[in-house]
Amino acid sequence: MEPSPAGSRSPPAARLRLILICLGGALGTAARYLAGGVVARWVGSDFPYGTLLVNVLGSFLIGLIQHAQLTSPDACRSIPLAPRNPWGG
């Protein structure tokens, strides 16, 4: 998606996609922050294990979604934040 020239309006679908991407990023950030605090209490704060945990679980979830899309492309069409390809499109 290319940026809109100054003064032009984005189509509603492009704006919705941008909002969903921002919401997904915010959820990931909140999960890292919360998990970082919880995991730091369990194992210490020498290493950001909470961030590692969220990233590993998120990667696993993306892998499951990608597998579902490869085996049945219509399976994840209704999930708005589901990644469509390795570049997020």
C-alpha positions in Angstrom: 0.0 0.0 0.0 1.6 3.3 -1.1 1.1 6.5 0.9 -1.7 8.7 -0.4 -0.7 12.1 -1.9 -1.3 15.1 0.3 -5.0 16.0 0.3 -6.3 12.8 -1.1 -8.4 10.3 0.9 -7.6 6.7 1.4 -10.3 4.2 0.4 -12.2 2.8 3.4 -10.7 -0.7 3.0 -7.1 0.7 3.2 -8.0 2.7 6.4 -9.5 -0.3 8.0 -6.5 -2.4 7.2 -4.2 0.2 8.7 -6.4 0.3 11.9 -6.3 -3.5 12.2 -2.5 -3.5 11.7 -2.1 -0.8 14.4 -4.4 -2.8 16.8 -2.4 -5.9 16.2 0.8 -4.1 16.9 -0.7 -2.6 20.1 -1.8 -6.1 21.3 1.6 -7.5 20.7 3.3 -4.6 22.5 0.9 -5.0 25.5 1.5 -8.8 25.6 5.3 -8.3 25.6 5.1 -5.8 28.4 2.8 -7.9 30.6 4.6 -11.1 29.9 7.9 -9.4 30.6 6.8 -8.4 34.1 5.3 -11.8 34.9 8.2 -13.8 33.6 10.8 -11.5 35.2 9.2 -12.2 38.6 9.6 -16.0 38.0 13.1 -16.2 36.5 14.7 -12.8 37.1 15.3 -9.9 34.8 18.7 -10.7 33.5 17.3 -11.5 30.0 14.0 -10.4 28.4 12.4 -13.8 28.6 8.9 -12.4 28.5 9.6 -10.9 25.0 11.1 -14.2 23.9 8.1 -16.1 25.1 5.6 -13.8 23.3 7.7 -13.8 20.1 7.9 -17.7 20.1 4.2 -18.1 20.8 3.3 -15.5 18.2 5.5 -17.2 15.6 3.9 -20.5 16.4 0.4 -18.9 16.0 1.4 -17.4 12.7 2.7 -20.8 11.6 -0.6 -22.4 12.5 -2.5 -19.7 10.5 -0.2 -20.1 7.5 -0.7 -23.9 7.6 -4.5 -23.5 7.7 -4.3 -21.1 4.8 -2.2 -23.4 2.7 -4.5 -26.4 3.3 -7.7 -24.4 3.0 -7.3 -20.8 1.7 -10.8 -19.9 2.8 -10.3 -21.0 6.4 -8.6 -17.8 7.6 -10.2 -15.3 5.3 -12.5 -14.2 8.1 -9.6 -13.5 10.6 -8.8 -9.8 9.9 -5.3 -9.8 11.5 -4.3 -13.2 9.9 -1.0 -12.8 8.0 -1.5 -13.5 4.3 2.1 -14.0 3.3 5.6 -13.8 4.8 5.7 -10.0 4.2 2.4 -9.4 6.1 0.3 -8.6 3.0 
